[in-house]
Amino acid sequence: MPHPADLMLVGILWTASLKGLVSDFPAAQRLGGLHFVFALVMSCVVAVDAGRRHATWWSRIRPWAMVAWIFTLYSTLGRLSVEAVGTDTFDPVLSRIDIAIFGFDPSFEIQRFLTPGRIEAFALAYAWFIPYIHLALFFNLEARAGANREQFLTAWTLLYTLSYLGYLFVPAFGPVAFPIEHRHVELEGGHFLKLVRDSVASSGGLFGVFPSLHVGCSVFLCYSDWSRDRLRSLMYVPIVLAIYGATIVLRYHYVIDLMVGTLLAFGTPTVGAWIYRRWETRR
């Protein structure tokens, strides 16, 4: 039987390819074709995976191969999601939800508390997300073994699969793309703010807003270590809180994005472990 994490990845690839191929926009159709190829390749890999599952070399390579696939999709699928809808995004809906929750626009009201130094500090926190998740993934995938590692990988893949579905069907750019509507003033920072902006531009631009994977993945990794390594989990908490603030200060996410990302982060470890155990029992 195919591994549940493999099935999730195959499913999101076929969904992305269909979403792009039926789009009216040529750029999205090209990306749909790319994901069609990805889906075919991954389907072939899944077909031969069961026979190699117990090979030592494959058990070492497979988790990192899954991570590489999923991280690749962050750019390719994220770009497809916004190309498939043009400018008709869900930004107005997400913004209205934020205003309904708070009674005001959080991305606008927070401006009164910002200084170039504070903006730069939050930009550093935002930039730290990439090394943080890579280090945390390394510790988890290398320290765990057997069923424990497979449960973790299944839950992590579920988190990204559900988030990518959000990208595909609730496409948005974030408050940063709509300064007039949100009455934003220009952010002033330094080296780290420039680093973040350059990084976003080099990865393909703005996409993948709802839900927030910056928050979702950060909380997931912190929470996953809570019962295994309490000290390391507590060390992650300041980083996670800083990432929460950075996503709002730098205007890359609406608050509702963070809320849904948090719910997924706390829910997917339990659901993912249940899915894996059920699969193992049936197998």
VOMAR-69822 format. One record per residue (C-alpha): residue number from 1; residue in one letter; x, y, z. Coordinates in pm, whole numbers, plus 32768, in hexadecimal, padded with zeros to 4 digits. Example, Ala and Ser with C-alpha at 12.3 -4.5 7.8 and 13.67 -1.06 7.14 Angstrom:
! residues 2
 seq type    x    y    z
   1    A 84CE 7E3E 830C
   2    S 8557 7F96 82CA
//
This chain:
! residues 283
 seq type    x    y    z
   1    M 8000 8000 8000
   2    P 8085 815D 7FAE
   3    H 80FA 8229 80D8
   4    P 7FF6 8332 813E
   5    A 80F6 844A 8120
   6    D 813D 83D8 7FBC
   7    L 7FCB 83D9 7F6A
   8    M 7FA5 853A 7FF4
   9    L 80BF 85B8 7F1A
  10    V 803D 8507 7DE3
  11    G 7EE2 8591 7E28
  12    I 7F53 86FB 7E46
  13    L 8027 86D9 7D0A
  14    W 7F01 8659 7C3B
  15    T 7E21 8766 7CCF
  16    A 7F1C 8876 7C76
  17    S 7F47 87F1 7B14
  18    L 7DCE 87EE 7ADC
  19    K 7DAA 894B 7B70
  20    G 7EAF 89D3 7A80
  21    L 7E46 8918 7948
  22    V 7CDB 898E 795D
  23    S 7D40 8AF7 799C
  24    D 7D05 8C05 7898
  25    F 7E61 8C99 78CE
  26    P 7F88 8C16 77FE
  27    A 8082 8C38 791E
  28    A 7FA4 8B64 79FD
  29    Q 7F76 8A64 78E8
  30    R 80F0 8A42 78C4
  31    L 8112 8A12 7A3B
  32    G 7FF4 8917 7A2E
  33    G 80BA 8854 792B
  34    L 81ED 885D 7A0B
  35    H 8126 87D3 7B2E
  36    F 8091 86CA 7A49
  37    V 81F5 8651 7A0A
  38    F 823F 8664 7B7F
  39    A 8106 8596 7BC5
  40    L 8169 848A 7ACB
  41    V 82C8 8470 7B59
  42    M 824E 8463 7CC1
  43    S 8146 835F 7C69
  44    C 8259 8282 7BD7
  45    V 832F 82B3 7D0E
  46    V 820B 8252 7DEE
  47    A 81CC 811C 7D1B
  48    V 8329 8093 7D60
  49    D 8349 8120 7EC0
  50    A 82A6 7FFC 7F76
  51    G 83A6 7F03 7EF8
  52    R 84C9 7FD3 7F79
  53    R 8430 804B 80BF
  54    H 84FC 7F60 8199
  55    A 8648 7FA3 80EA
  56    T 8732 805F 81D5
  57    W 87B1 8152 80CE
  58    W 864F 81A4 805C
  59    S 85D2 81E2 81BD
  60    R 86E8 82E5 81E6
  61    I 86AE 8394 809A
  62    R 8532 838B 8086
  63    P 84DD 848B 8199
  64    W 85C7 8590 8107
  65    A 8549 8548 7FA7
  66    M 83E8 8592 8026
  67    V 8461 86D6 80C7
  68    A 8509 873F 7F80
  69    W 83C9 86FA 7EB9
  70    I 82F0 87BD 7FAB
  71    F 83DB 88E8 7FBE
  72    T 83EE 88F1 7E42
  73    L 8274 8905 7E34
  74    Y 8275 8A36 7F16
  75    S 82F0 8B05 7DEF
  76    T 825C 8A4D 7CC5
  77    L 8102 8A0E 7D54
  78    G 80F7 8B61 7DFF
  79    R 8140 8C0E 7CB6
  80    L 8038 8B3B 7C06
  81    S 7F31 8B9E 7D07
  82    V 7F50 8D12 7CBB
  83    E 7F86 8CEA 7B44
  84    A 7E44 8C20 7B2A
  85    V 7D6B 8D40 7BAA
  86    G 7E1F 8E76 7B2C
  87    T 7DC3 8FA0 7C07
  88    D 7C7B 8F0C 7C84
  89    T 7D03 8E9B 7DD5
  90    F 7C6D 8E60 7F2D
  91    D 7D25 8F88 7FC9
  92    P 7BE7 9059 7FFA
  93    V 7B3E 8F33 80A9
  94    L 7C65 8EEB 818F
  95    S 7C8A 905D 81E1
  96    R 7B18 907A 8237
  97    I 7B35 8F4C 831E
  98    D 7C53 8FF6 83D9
  99    I 7B8A 9136 83FE
 100    A 7A59 9071 8472
 101    I 7B2A 8FC5 857E
 102    F 7BDA 90FB 8605
 103    G 7AFB 9218 859C
 104    F 7C1E 92B9 84E4
 105    D 7D2A 9267 83E1
 106    P 7E4F 91CD 84A6
 107    S 7F50 920E 8393
 108    F 7EF8 9380 839A
 109    E 7ED5 93B6 8511
 110    I 8020 9310 8562
 111    Q 80DC 941A 849C
 112    R 80D0 9512 85BD
 113    F 81B4 9430 868A
 114    L 82B7 93F5 857C
 115    T 8411 948F 8563
 116    P 8529 9435 8472
 117    G 85D8 9378 858C
 118    R 84A5 92AB 85E4
 119    I 845D 9260 8479
 120    E 85C3 91E9 844D
 121    A 85A5 9107 857F
 122    F 8469 9066 84F8
 123    A 850D 9040 83A2
 124    L 8624 8F7C 844E
 125    A 851D 8E9C 84F0
 126    Y 8474 8E66 83A0
 127    A 85C1 8E10 82FD
 128    W 8611 8D1B 8416
 129    F 84E6 8C43 83B1
 130    I 85A9 8B89 82A2
 131    P 86D3 8B1A 8376
 132    Y 85E8 8AD0 8498
 133    I 8509 89DC 83DB
 134    H 8630 8931 8333
 135    L 86E3 88FC 847E
 136    A 85A4 8888 852B
 137    L 8555 8798 840F
 138    F 86B6 870D 841D
 139    F 869E 86CD 8594
 140    N 854C 8624 856E
 141    L 8594 854C 8440
 142    E 86EA 84DE 84BA
 143    A 868F 84AC 8629
 144    R 854E 83ED 85E9
 145    A 8548 828B 8560
 146    G 8453 8189 84E2
 147    A 82E2 81CA 8519
 148    N 8328 8306 85E3
 149    R 83D6 83AB 84BD
 150    E 82CB 8334 83C9
 151    Q 81B7 83C9 84A3
 152    F 8271 8514 84B1
 153    L 82A5 8518 8338
 154    T 8139 84C0 82F7
 155    A 80C0 85DA 83D9
 156    W 81B3 86D7 8342
 157    T 814A 8674 81E1
 158    L 7FDC 8698 8247
 159    L 8023 87F9 82C6
 160    Y 80BC 8860 817A
 161    T 7FB6 87AC 80AA
 162    L 7E97 8862 8156
 163    S 7F53 89AC 813E
 164    Y 7F90 8979 7FCB
 165    L 7E1D 893A 7F9A
 166    G 7DE8 8A8C 803A
 167    Y 7EE1 8B27 7F48
 168    L 7E2D 8A8C 7E1F
 169    F 7CC8 8AE1 7E7F
 170    V 7CF3 8C1A 7F55
 171    P 7E04 8CD0 7E8F
 172    A 7E76 8E20 7F19
 173    F 7FA4 8F07 7F1E
 174    G 7F92 8F93 8080
 175    P 7F70 90FA 8106
 176    V 80C4 915D 807A
 177    A 8038 9154 7F17
 178    F 7F1F 9248 7F62
 179    P 7FB5 937D 800A
 180    I 7EA4 946B 7F91
 181    E 7D85 9399 8018
 182    H 7E35 936A 8166
 183    R 7EBE 94CF 8177
 184    H 801E 9452 81AF
 185    V 8152 952B 81CE
 186    E 829A 94AC 8143
 187    L 8359 93C2 822B
 188    E 84B3 9441 8281
 189    G 85BD 934D 82F1
 190    G 871C 92E4 829C
 191    H 87E0 91B2 8233
 192    F 86EB 90A9 82AE
 193    L 85B8 914F 8218
 194    K 866C 915C 80CA
 195    L 86D4 8FF1 80F7
 196    V 856A 8F87 812F
 197    R 84EA 904B 8005
 198    D 85FC 8FC3 7F22
 199    S 85B3 8E62 7F9C
 200    V 8440 8E85 7F52
 201    A 848D 8F10 7DF8
 202    S 8588 8DFB 7DA9
 203    S 848F 8CEB 7E0E
 204    G 8390 8D69 7D13
 205    G 82DF 8E85 7DC7
 206    L 81A8 8E94 7E9F
 207    F 80D0 8D5C 7EBE
 208    G 805E 8C5F 7FBC
 209    V 7FAC 8D36 80BD
 210    F 7E90 8C62 8149
 211    P 7EDF 8BB2 822B
 212    S 8031 8C30 82A5
 213    L 8139 8B22 8288
 214    H 8231 8C0A 8330
 215    V 815D 8BE8 8468
 216    G 80D5 8A8B 8422
 217    C 8224 89E3 83ED
 218    S 82CE 8AA7 8506
 219    V 81C4 8A45 8606
 220    F 81B4 88DF 8583
 221    L 8329 88A7 85B7
 222    C 8324 894A 870E
 223    Y 81F2 8884 877C
 224    S 8278 873A 86F0
 225    D 83A8 8753 87D5
 226    W 82DB 87A2 890C
 227    S 82BC 8639 8982
 228    R 8412 85CB 8902
 229    D 8500 86E6 895A
 230    R 8454 87E6 8A39
 231    L 8588 88C5 8A55
 232    R 85B7 88DD 88DC
 233    S 8445 8921 88AD
 234    L 8456 8A3E 89AA
 235    M 8586 8ACA 88F4
 236    Y 84B4 8AD9 87B6
 237    V 839B 8BA2 885A
 238    P 8441 8CFD 883E
 239    I 848F 8CB9 86D0
 240    V 8329 8C50 868A
 241    L 8298 8D82 873A
 242    A 8384 8E67 8679
 243    I 8316 8DC5 8531
 244    Y 81AA 8E06 858F
 245    G 81F6 8F78 85B9
 246    A 82D1 8F8C 8485
 247    T 81C4 8F08 8399
 248    I 80DC 9024 8404
 249    V 81E0 9139 8421
 250    L 8270 90EF 82C8
 251    R 810C 90CD 823D
 252    Y 8132 8F75 81A7
 253    H 8003 8EE0 8257
 254    Y 7EAC 8F31 82DC
 255    V 7E62 8ECF 8443
 256    I 7D67 8DCA 83CF
 257    D 7E86 8D21 8313
 258    L 7F43 8CFF 845C
 259    M 7E13 8C7C 8515
 260    V 7DCE 8B69 8417
 261    G 7F41 8B14 83FF
 262    T 7F4B 8AED 857A
 263    L 7E1B 8A09 857D
 264    L 7EB8 892D 8473
 265    A 8002 8922 8531
 266    F 7F5A 88A0 866D
 267    G 7E6A 87B7 85B7
 268    T 7F40 8709 84B2
 269    P 8030 8655 85A2
 270    T 7F0D 8596 863F
 271    V 7E53 855B 84F9
 272    G 7F92 84FD 843F
 273    A 7FF7 8401 8548
 274    W 7E98 8369 853D
 275    I 7EA4 834F 83C2
 276    Y 7FF6 82A1 83CE
 277    R 7F90 81AC 84DF
 278    R 7E53 8155 8423
 279    W 7F1D 811B 82E5
 280    E 801B 8045 839E
 281    T 7F08 7F71 8436
 282    R 7E5D 7F3A 82E7
 283    R 7FAA 7EEC 8242
//
